[in-house]
């Protein structure tokens, strides 16, 4: 089980990277912030994937979703808006993943 952080790119669904779209296709769980991620990007997710809108969730609640997926052996696509290296909250999530020894890319 691995959490894969995926940057959505500049916004249009067809501008996501090939790697990002392939990860969305194969992960049974996708966490995304519905308030800032284009809903069109969710079309890349596998049919039947568990889609979790994290916009109304606290970091503790998001952490609990990671732990549950880890315990179930499910890979997670964590879809973020834009470029993960700029204006991103990835670092605080990585600290939570490391606390539970959950692998991530």
Residue pairs with C-beta under 8 A, 6 or more apart in sequence:
1 69
1 70
1 72
1 73
1 74
1 75
1 76
1 102
1 103
2 75
2 76
2 102
2 103
2 104
2 105
3 66
3 69
3 75
3 76
3 78
3 93
3 97
3 102
3 103
3 104
3 105
4 23
4 27
4 75
4 76
4 77
4 78
4 104
4 105
5 78
5 80
5 84
5 90
5 93
5 104
5 105
6 16
6 17
6 20
6 23
6 24
6 77
6 78
6 79
6 80
6 84
7 17
7 20
7 80
7 81
7 82
7 83
7 84
7 88
8 16
8 20
8 37
8 38
8 41
8 79
8 80
8 81
8 82
9 15
9 16
9 17
9 20
9 82
9 83
10 82
11 38
11 81
11 82
12 38
12 40
13 38
13 40
13 41
13 43
13 44
16 24
16 41
16 44
20 44
20 79
21 44
23 77
24 30
24 41
24 44
24 45
24 46
24 77
24 79
25 44
25 45
25 46
26 46
26 75
27 45
27 46
27 49
27 74
27 75
27 76
27 77
28 46
28 48
28 49
28 50
28 74
28 75
29 49
29 50
29 52
29 65
29 69
29 74
29 75
29 76
29 77
30 42
30 45
30 49
30 50
30 51
30 52
30 76
30 77
30 78
30 79
31 52
31 54
31 62
31 65
31 76
31 77
31 78
31 79
32 41
32 42
32 51
32 52
32 53
32 54
32 78
32 79
32 80
33 53
33 54
33 55
33 79
33 80
33 81
34 53
34 54
34 55
35 55
36 55
36 81
37 79
37 80
37 81
41 79
42 51
45 51
45 77
52 65
54 61
54 62
54 65
57 65
59 92
59 93
59 96
62 93
62 96
63 93
63 96
63 100
65 76
66 76
66 93
66 96
66 97
66 100
66 102
67 100
67 102
69 75
69 76
70 100
70 102
78 93
80 88
80 89
80 90
82 88
84 90
94 104
97 103
97 104
